[in-house]
Amino acid sequence: MQEEIREIRTVKITRKGQISIPSAVRARAGFEEGAKVNVIAYDDRVELRPMKKEKISEAMMAMLASEKAFAKNWISEEDEEAWKDL
């Protein structure tokens, strides 16, 4: 069964790779200020999902833990400069 599309909006990506999620979409998805969001990349699309610990698989938890560990070592301005345009 194919999912029904509820909302389509167009946004621009900034130079830093940032986007703003329109308020109507945030409300529909349940995104709140300060909430964490999972960014999931597929071959043909990218999904943003509200992070809910009870629905996270063990593999996803391992990836998130790795991300936190790497972030502790990723604090230099040189690193930020080297990766800013990716």
PDB file as gemmi writes it, atoms N, CA and C in Angstrom:
CRYST1    1.000    1.000    1.000  90.00  90.00  90.00 P 1                      
ATOM      1  N   MET A   1       0.840  -1.185   0.000  1.00  0.00           N  
ATOM      2  CA  MET A   1       0.000   0.000   0.000  1.00  0.00           C  
ATOM      3  C   MET A   1       0.884   1.248   0.000  1.00  0.00           C  
ATOM      4  N   GLN A   2       0.629   2.154  -0.906  1.00  0.00           N  
ATOM      5  CA  GLN A   2       1.413   3.372  -1.028  1.00  0.00           C  
ATOM      6  C   GLN A   2       0.896   4.432  -0.058  1.00  0.00           C  
ATOM      7  N   GLU A   3       1.842   5.144   0.581  1.00  0.00           N  
ATOM      8  CA  GLU A   3       1.445   6.197   1.513  1.00  0.00           C  
ATOM      9  C   GLU A   3       0.922   7.415   0.774  1.00  0.00           C  
ATOM     10  N   GLU A   4      -0.057   8.072   1.360  1.00  0.00           N  
ATOM     11  CA  GLU A   4      -0.627   9.276   0.762  1.00  0.00           C  
ATOM     12  C   GLU A   4       0.218  10.494   1.140  1.00  0.00           C  
ATOM     13  N   ILE A   5       0.510  11.337   0.160  1.00  0.00           N  
ATOM     14  CA  ILE A   5       1.264  12.574   0.423  1.00  0.00           C  
ATOM     15  C   ILE A   5       0.319  13.565   1.091  1.00  0.00           C  
ATOM     16  N   ARG A   6       0.750  14.115   2.214  1.00  0.00           N  
ATOM     17  CA  ARG A   6      -0.071  15.047   2.987  1.00  0.00           C  
ATOM     18  C   ARG A   6       0.279  16.509   2.731  1.00  0.00           C  
ATOM     19  N   GLU A   7       1.531  16.764   2.396  1.00  0.00           N  
ATOM     20  CA  GLU A   7       1.974  18.156   2.267  1.00  0.00           C  
ATOM     21  C   GLU A   7       3.228  18.189   1.397  1.00  0.00           C  
ATOM     22  N   ILE A   8       3.299  19.146   0.476  1.00  0.00           N  
ATOM     23  CA  ILE A   8       4.509  19.367  -0.313  1.00  0.00           C  
ATOM     24  C   ILE A   8       4.837  20.853  -0.229  1.00  0.00           C  
ATOM     25  N   ARG A   9       6.062  21.152   0.170  1.00  0.00           N  
ATOM     26  CA  ARG A   9       6.542  22.523   0.244  1.00  0.00           C  
ATOM     27  C   ARG A   9       7.919  22.582  -0.390  1.00  0.00           C  
ATOM     28  N   THR A  10       8.301  23.732  -0.895  1.00  0.00           N  
ATOM     29  CA  THR A  10       9.625  23.931  -1.473  1.00  0.00           C  
ATOM     30  C   THR A  10      10.432  24.814  -0.543  1.00  0.00           C  
ATOM     31  N   VAL A  11      11.663  24.401  -0.272  1.00  0.00           N  
ATOM     32  CA  VAL A  11      12.561  25.188   0.576  1.00  0.00           C  
ATOM     33  C   VAL A  11      13.912  25.293  -0.131  1.00  0.00           C  
ATOM     34  N   LYS A  12      14.716  26.256   0.294  1.00  0.00           N  
ATOM     35  CA  LYS A  12      16.058  26.418  -0.255  1.00  0.00           C  
ATOM     36  C   LYS A  12      17.091  25.921   0.738  1.00  0.00           C  
ATOM     37  N   ILE A  13      18.166  25.378   0.208  1.00  0.00           N  
ATOM     38  CA  ILE A  13      19.286  24.947   1.039  1.00  0.00           C  
ATOM     39  C   ILE A  13      20.276  26.100   1.103  1.00  0.00           C  
ATOM     40  N   THR A  14      20.708  26.459   2.312  1.00  0.00           N  
ATOM     41  CA  THR A  14      21.673  27.548   2.475  1.00  0.00           C  
ATOM     42  C   THR A  14      23.073  27.076   2.116  1.00  0.00           C  
ATOM     43  N   ARG A  15      23.989  28.000   2.067  1.00  0.00           N  
ATOM     44  CA  ARG A  15      25.389  27.701   1.793  1.00  0.00           C  
ATOM     45  C   ARG A  15      25.944  26.688   2.790  1.00  0.00           C  
ATOM     46  N   LYS A  16      25.448  26.721   4.012  1.00  0.00           N  
ATOM     47  CA  LYS A  16      25.902  25.795   5.059  1.00  0.00           C  
ATOM     48  C   LYS A  16      25.121  24.477   5.072  1.00  0.00           C  
ATOM     49  N   GLY A  17      24.253  24.270   4.083  1.00  0.00           N  
ATOM     50  CA  GLY A  17      23.502  23.021   4.006  1.00  0.00           C  
ATOM     51  C   GLY A  17      22.275  22.986   4.897  1.00  0.00           C  
ATOM     52  N   GLN A  18      21.820  24.138   5.345  1.00  0.00           N  
ATOM     53  CA  GLN A  18      20.677  24.192   6.248  1.00  0.00           C  
ATOM     54  C   GLN A  18      19.385  24.445   5.474  1.00  0.00           C  
ATOM     55  N   ILE A  19      18.283  23.945   6.027  1.00  0.00           N  
ATOM     56  CA  ILE A  19      16.959  24.236   5.488  1.00  0.00           C  
ATOM     57  C   ILE A  19      16.052  24.649   6.642  1.00  0.00           C  
ATOM     58  N   SER A  20      14.976  25.337   6.310  1.00  0.00           N  
ATOM     59  CA  SER A  20      13.933  25.639   7.295  1.00  0.00           C  
ATOM     60  C   SER A  20      12.728  24.779   6.957  1.00  0.00           C  
ATOM     61  N   ILE A  21      12.218  24.095   7.949  1.00  0.00           N  
ATOM     62  CA  ILE A  21      11.031  23.267   7.745  1.00  0.00           C  
ATOM     63  C   ILE A  21       9.817  24.164   7.960  1.00  0.00           C  
ATOM     64  N   PRO A  22       8.947  24.291   6.963  1.00  0.00           N  
ATOM     65  CA  PRO A  22       7.775  25.163   7.102  1.00  0.00           C  
ATOM     66  C   PRO A  22       6.941  24.790   8.332  1.00  0.00           C  
ATOM     67  N   SER A  23       6.344  25.795   8.952  1.00  0.00           N  
ATOM     68  CA  SER A  23       5.611  25.579  10.210  1.00  0.00           C  
ATOM     69  C   SER A  23       4.484  24.560  10.066  1.00  0.00           C  
ATOM     70  N   ALA A  24       3.771  24.571   8.945  1.00  0.00           N  
ATOM     71  CA  ALA A  24       2.683  23.604   8.757  1.00  0.00           C  
ATOM     72  C   ALA A  24       3.213  22.172   8.734  1.00  0.00           C  
ATOM     73  N   VAL A  25       4.382  21.978   8.131  1.00  0.00           N  
ATOM     74  CA  VAL A  25       4.987  20.651   8.070  1.00  0.00           C  
ATOM     75  C   VAL A  25       5.517  20.242   9.442  1.00  0.00           C  
ATOM     76  N   ARG A  26       6.142  21.207  10.165  1.00  0.00           N  
ATOM     77  CA  ARG A  26       6.619  20.912  11.526  1.00  0.00           C  
ATOM     78  C   ARG A  26       5.463  20.478  12.407  1.00  0.00           C  
ATOM     79  N   ALA A  27       4.349  21.182  12.303  1.00  0.00           N  
ATOM     80  CA  ALA A  27       3.187  20.846  13.131  1.00  0.00           C  
ATOM     81  C   ALA A  27       2.655  19.460  12.779  1.00  0.00           C  
ATOM     82  N   ARG A  28       2.558  19.162  11.493  1.00  0.00           N  
ATOM     83  CA  ARG A  28       2.043  17.866  11.058  1.00  0.00           C  
ATOM     84  C   ARG A  28       2.952  16.723  11.508  1.00  0.00           C  
ATOM     85  N   ALA A  29       4.274  16.945  11.437  1.00  0.00           N  
ATOM     86  CA  ALA A  29       5.239  15.898  11.788  1.00  0.00           C  
ATOM     87  C   ALA A  29       5.492  15.811  13.285  1.00  0.00           C  
ATOM     88  N   GLY A  30       5.074  16.837  14.030  1.00  0.00           N  
ATOM     89  CA  GLY A  30       5.317  16.830  15.468  1.00  0.00           C  
ATOM     90  C   GLY A  30       6.713  17.293  15.844  1.00  0.00           C  
ATOM     91  N   PHE A  31       7.387  18.021  14.948  1.00  0.00           N  
ATOM     92  CA  PHE A  31       8.708  18.577  15.255  1.00  0.00           C  
ATOM     93  C   PHE A  31       8.541  19.782  16.163  1.00  0.00           C  
ATOM     94  N   GLU A  32       9.263  19.792  17.271  1.00  0.00           N  
ATOM     95  CA  GLU A  32       9.225  20.917  18.199  1.00  0.00           C  
ATOM     96  C   GLU A  32      10.617  21.512  18.337  1.00  0.00           C  
ATOM     97  N   GLU A  33      10.703  22.764  18.724  1.00  0.00           N  
ATOM     98  CA  GLU A  33      11.994  23.426  18.903  1.00  0.00           C  
ATOM     99  C   GLU A  33      12.862  22.632  19.875  1.00  0.00           C  
ATOM    100  N   GLY A  34      14.092  22.399  19.488  1.00  0.00           N  
ATOM    101  CA  GLY A  34      15.034  21.688  20.337  1.00  0.00           C  
ATOM    102  C   GLY A  34      14.971  20.170  20.221  1.00  0.00           C  
ATOM    103  N   ALA A  35      13.957  19.657  19.516  1.00  0.00           N  
ATOM    104  CA  ALA A  35      13.829  18.207  19.364  1.00  0.00           C  
ATOM    105  C   ALA A  35      14.894  17.690  18.403  1.00  0.00           C  
ATOM    106  N   LYS A  36      15.302  16.447  18.607  1.00  0.00           N  
ATOM    107  CA  LYS A  36      16.252  15.812  17.695  1.00  0.00           C  
ATOM    108  C   LYS A  36      15.483  15.158  16.563  1.00  0.00           C  
ATOM    109  N   VAL A  37      16.105  15.181  15.382  1.00  0.00           N  
ATOM    110  CA  VAL A  37      15.481  14.647  14.177  1.00  0.00           C  
ATOM    111  C   VAL A  37      16.452  13.664  13.532  1.00  0.00           C  
ATOM    112  N   ASN A  38      15.956  12.516  13.121  1.00  0.00           N  
ATOM    113  CA  ASN A  38      16.767  11.566  12.358  1.00  0.00           C  
ATOM    114  C   ASN A  38      16.728  11.969  10.894  1.00  0.00           C  
ATOM    115  N   VAL A  39      17.896  12.004  10.243  1.00  0.00           N  
ATOM    116  CA  VAL A  39      18.007  12.256   8.811  1.00  0.00           C  
ATOM    117  C   VAL A  39      18.405  10.934   8.180  1.00  0.00           C  
ATOM    118  N   ILE A  40      17.524  10.385   7.348  1.00  0.00           N  
ATOM    119  CA  ILE A  40      17.733   9.065   6.775  1.00  0.00           C  
ATOM    120  C   ILE A  40      17.856   9.213   5.267  1.00  0.00           C  
ATOM    121  N   ALA A  41      19.006   8.793   4.716  1.00  0.00           N  
ATOM    122  CA  ALA A  41      19.262   8.905   3.281  1.00  0.00           C  
ATOM    123  C   ALA A  41      19.050   7.564   2.589  1.00  0.00           C  
ATOM    124  N   TYR A  42      18.246   7.570   1.545  1.00  0.00           N  
ATOM    125  CA  TYR A  42      18.024   6.422   0.673  1.00  0.00           C  
ATOM    126  C   TYR A  42      18.628   6.756  -0.686  1.00  0.00           C  
ATOM    127  N   ASP A  43      18.607   5.818  -1.610  1.00  0.00           N  
ATOM    128  CA  ASP A  43      19.124   6.100  -2.947  1.00  0.00           C  
ATOM    129  C   ASP A  43      18.336   7.193  -3.657  1.00  0.00           C  
ATOM    130  N   ASP A  44      17.024   7.229  -3.426  1.00  0.00           N  
ATOM    131  CA  ASP A  44      16.173   8.146  -4.184  1.00  0.00           C  
ATOM    132  C   ASP A  44      15.491   9.241  -3.364  1.00  0.00           C  
ATOM    133  N   ARG A  45      15.799   9.319  -2.062  1.00  0.00           N  
ATOM    134  CA  ARG A  45      15.145  10.337  -1.233  1.00  0.00           C  
ATOM    135  C   ARG A  45      15.853  10.481   0.108  1.00  0.00           C  
ATOM    136  N   VAL A  46      15.515  11.551   0.817  1.00  0.00           N  
ATOM    137  CA  VAL A  46      15.986  11.773   2.182  1.00  0.00           C  
ATOM    138  C   VAL A  46      14.745  11.997   3.041  1.00  0.00           C  
ATOM    139  N   GLU A  47      14.709  11.355   4.201  1.00  0.00           N  
ATOM    140  CA  GLU A  47      13.576  11.515   5.111  1.00  0.00           C  
ATOM    141  C   GLU A  47      14.043  12.154   6.414  1.00  0.00           C  
ATOM    142  N   LEU A  48      13.204  13.015   6.956  1.00  0.00           N  
ATOM    143  CA  LEU A  48      13.410  13.584   8.290  1.00  0.00           C  
ATOM    144  C   LEU A  48      12.341  12.985   9.179  1.00  0.00           C  
ATOM    145  N   ARG A  49      12.771  12.397  10.286  1.00  0.00           N  
ATOM    146  CA  ARG A  49      11.813  11.780  11.207  1.00  0.00           C  
ATOM    147  C   ARG A  49      12.090  12.248  12.621  1.00  0.00           C  
ATOM    148  N   PRO A  50      11.026  12.526  13.393  1.00  0.00           N  
ATOM    149  CA  PRO A  50      11.255  12.862  14.793  1.00  0.00           C  
ATOM    150  C   PRO A  50      11.922  11.686  15.483  1.00  0.00           C  
ATOM    151  N   MET A  51      12.921  11.966  16.299  1.00  0.00           N  
ATOM    152  CA  MET A  51      13.646  10.899  16.976  1.00  0.00           C  
ATOM    153  C   MET A  51      12.848  10.427  18.183  1.00  0.00           C  
ATOM    154  N   LYS A  52      12.475   9.176  18.161  1.00  0.00           N  
ATOM    155  CA  LYS A  52      11.729   8.573  19.259  1.00  0.00           C  
ATOM    156  C   LYS A  52      12.506   7.351  19.715  1.00  0.00           C  
ATOM    157  N   LYS A  53      13.035   7.409  20.907  1.00  0.00           N  
ATOM    158  CA  LYS A  53      13.916   6.344  21.396  1.00  0.00           C  
ATOM    159  C   LYS A  53      13.263   4.975  21.374  1.00  0.00           C  
ATOM    160  N   GLU A  54      11.972   4.905  21.629  1.00  0.00           N  
ATOM    161  CA  GLU A  54      11.333   3.594  21.680  1.00  0.00           C  
ATOM    162  C   GLU A  54      11.246   2.938  20.305  1.00  0.00           C  
ATOM    163  N   LYS A  55      11.456   3.703  19.227  1.00  0.00           N  
ATOM    164  CA  LYS A  55      11.360   3.150  17.881  1.00  0.00           C  
ATOM    165  C   LYS A  55      12.725   3.003  17.208  1.00  0.00           C  
ATOM    166  N   ILE A  56      13.807   3.235  17.926  1.00  0.00           N  
ATOM    167  CA  ILE A  56      15.137   3.179  17.336  1.00  0.00           C  
ATOM    168  C   ILE A  56      15.692   1.761  17.441  1.00  0.00           C  
ATOM    169  N   SER A  57      16.191   1.255  16.327  1.00  0.00           N  
ATOM    170  CA  SER A  57      16.766  -0.089  16.310  1.00  0.00           C  
ATOM    171  C   SER A  57      18.141  -0.068  16.970  1.00  0.00           C  
ATOM    172  N   GLU A  58      18.653  -1.263  17.266  1.00  0.00           N  
ATOM    173  CA  GLU A  58      19.992  -1.361  17.859  1.00  0.00           C  
ATOM    174  C   GLU A  58      21.043  -0.796  16.913  1.00  0.00           C  
ATOM    175  N   ALA A  59      20.891  -1.032  15.610  1.00  0.00           N  
ATOM    176  CA  ALA A  59      21.852  -0.513  14.629  1.00  0.00           C  
ATOM    177  C   ALA A  59      21.842   1.016  14.627  1.00  0.00           C  
ATOM    178  N   MET A  60      20.652   1.602  14.698  1.00  0.00           N  
ATOM    179  CA  MET A  60      20.545   3.057  14.712  1.00  0.00           C  
ATOM    180  C   MET A  60      21.159   3.618  15.992  1.00  0.00           C  
ATOM    181  N   MET A  61      20.949   2.955  17.119  1.00  0.00           N  
ATOM    182  CA  MET A  61      21.542   3.408  18.372  1.00  0.00           C  
ATOM    183  C   MET A  61      23.068   3.381  18.285  1.00  0.00           C  
ATOM    184  N   ALA A  62      23.627   2.359  17.632  1.00  0.00           N  
ATOM    185  CA  ALA A  62      25.078   2.280  17.460  1.00  0.00           C  
ATOM    186  C   ALA A  62      25.584   3.436  16.613  1.00  0.00           C  
ATOM    187  N   MET A  63      24.847   3.770  15.551  1.00  0.00           N  
ATOM    188  CA  MET A  63      25.255   4.899  14.699  1.00  0.00           C  
ATOM    189  C   MET A  63      25.201   6.211  15.476  1.00  0.00           C  
ATOM    190  N   LEU A  64      24.155   6.398  16.264  1.00  0.00           N  
ATOM    191  CA  LEU A  64      24.025   7.630  17.040  1.00  0.00           C  
ATOM    192  C   LEU A  64      25.130   7.736  18.086  1.00  0.00           C  
ATOM    193  N   ALA A  65      25.461   6.620  18.712  1.00  0.00           N  
ATOM    194  CA  ALA A  65      26.540   6.617  19.691  1.00  0.00           C  
ATOM    195  C   ALA A  65      27.859   6.964  19.021  1.00  0.00           C  
ATOM    196  N   SER A  66      28.092   6.435  17.831  1.00  0.00           N  
ATOM    197  CA  SER A  66      29.308   6.749  17.080  1.00  0.00           C  
ATOM    198  C   SER A  66      29.361   8.225  16.738  1.00  0.00           C  
ATOM    199  N   GLU A  67      28.219   8.790  16.352  1.00  0.00           N  
ATOM    200  CA  GLU A  67      28.151  10.210  16.005  1.00  0.00           C  
ATOM    201  C   GLU A  67      28.547  11.066  17.211  1.00  0.00           C  
ATOM    202  N   LYS A  68      28.060  10.710  18.397  1.00  0.00           N  
ATOM    203  CA  LYS A  68      28.420  11.456  19.607  1.00  0.00           C  
ATOM    204  C   LYS A  68      29.906  11.340  19.906  1.00  0.00           C  
ATOM    205  N   ALA A  69      30.458  10.141  19.734  1.00  0.00           N  
ATOM    206  CA  ALA A  69      31.881   9.928  20.003  1.00  0.00           C  
ATOM    207  C   ALA A  69      32.740  10.737  19.038  1.00  0.00           C  
ATOM    208  N   PHE A  70      32.385  10.739  17.763  1.00  0.00           N  
ATOM    209  CA  PHE A  70      33.139  11.510  16.777  1.00  0.00           C  
ATOM    210  C   PHE A  70      33.005  13.011  17.035  1.00  0.00           C  
ATOM    211  N   ALA A  71      31.833  13.447  17.464  1.00  0.00           N  
ATOM    212  CA  ALA A  71      31.612  14.875  17.695  1.00  0.00           C  
ATOM    213  C   ALA A  71      32.532  15.422  18.780  1.00  0.00           C  
ATOM    214  N   LYS A  72      32.866  14.607  19.759  1.00  0.00           N  
ATOM    215  CA  LYS A  72      33.759  15.060  20.826  1.00  0.00           C  
ATOM    216  C   LYS A  72      35.141  15.415  20.281  1.00  0.00           C  
ATOM    217  N   ASN A  73      35.569  14.696  19.236  1.00  0.00           N  
ATOM    218  CA  ASN A  73      36.877  14.950  18.650  1.00  0.00           C  
ATOM    219  C   ASN A  73      36.829  15.948  17.496  1.00  0.00           C  
ATOM    220  N   TRP A  74      35.666  16.371  17.101  1.00  0.00           N  
ATOM    221  CA  TRP A  74      35.484  17.255  15.956  1.00  0.00           C  
ATOM    222  C   TRP A  74      35.207  18.670  16.470  1.00  0.00           C  
ATOM    223  N   ILE A  75      36.196  19.252  17.066  1.00  0.00           N  
ATOM    224  CA  ILE A  75      35.961  20.562  17.666  1.00  0.00           C  
ATOM    225  C   ILE A  75      36.869  21.652  17.135  1.00  0.00           C  
ATOM    226  N   SER A  76      37.786  21.286  16.243  1.00  0.00           N  
ATOM    227  CA  SER A  76      38.725  22.300  15.779  1.00  0.00           C  
ATOM    228  C   SER A  76      38.134  23.128  14.642  1.00  0.00           C  
ATOM    229  N   GLU A  77      38.559  24.371  14.554  1.00  0.00           N  
ATOM    230  CA  GLU A  77      38.131  25.242  13.464  1.00  0.00           C  
ATOM    231  C   GLU A  77      38.637  24.712  12.127  1.00  0.00           C  
ATOM    232  N   GLU A  78      39.805  24.061  12.129  1.00  0.00           N  
ATOM    233  CA  GLU A  78      40.355  23.494  10.899  1.00  0.00           C  
ATOM    234  C   GLU A  78      39.434  22.411  10.340  1.00  0.00           C  
ATOM    235  N   ASP A  79      38.920  21.555  11.227  1.00  0.00           N  
ATOM    236  CA  ASP A  79      37.998  20.519  10.783  1.00  0.00           C  
ATOM    237  C   ASP A  79      36.732  21.140  10.193  1.00  0.00           C  
ATOM    238  N   GLU A  80      36.180  22.105  10.873  1.00  0.00           N  
ATOM    239  CA  GLU A  80      34.964  22.768  10.395  1.00  0.00           C  
ATOM    240  C   GLU A  80      35.203  23.411   9.036  1.00  0.00           C  
ATOM    241  N   GLU A  81      36.330  24.079   8.875  1.00  0.00           N  
ATOM    242  CA  GLU A  81      36.660  24.733   7.612  1.00  0.00           C  
ATOM    243  C   GLU A  81      36.808  23.700   6.489  1.00  0.00           C  
ATOM    244  N   ALA A  82      37.465  22.590   6.784  1.00  0.00           N  
ATOM    245  CA  ALA A  82      37.699  21.558   5.763  1.00  0.00           C  
ATOM    246  C   ALA A  82      36.399  20.924   5.266  1.00  0.00           C  
ATOM    247  N   TRP A  83      35.412  20.824   6.131  1.00  0.00           N  
ATOM    248  CA  TRP A  83      34.185  20.119   5.773  1.00  0.00           C  
ATOM    249  C   TRP A  83      32.984  21.023   5.512  1.00  0.00           C  
ATOM    250  N   LYS A  84      33.145  22.324   5.603  1.00  0.00           N  
ATOM    251  CA  LYS A  84      31.993  23.235   5.548  1.00  0.00           C  
ATOM    252  C   LYS A  84      31.189  23.185   4.261  1.00  0.00           C  
ATOM    253  N   ASP A  85      31.796  22.862   3.132  1.00  0.00           N  
ATOM    254  CA  ASP A  85      31.099  22.892   1.855  1.00  0.00           C  
ATOM    255  C   ASP A  85      30.553  21.549   1.409  1.00  0.00           C  
ATOM    256  N   LEU A  86      30.673  20.548   2.262  1.00  0.00           N  
ATOM    257  CA  LEU A  86      30.168  19.218   1.884  1.00  0.00           C  
ATOM    258  C   LEU A  86      28.707  19.066   2.191  1.00  0.00           C  
TER     259      LEU A  86                                                      
END                                                                             
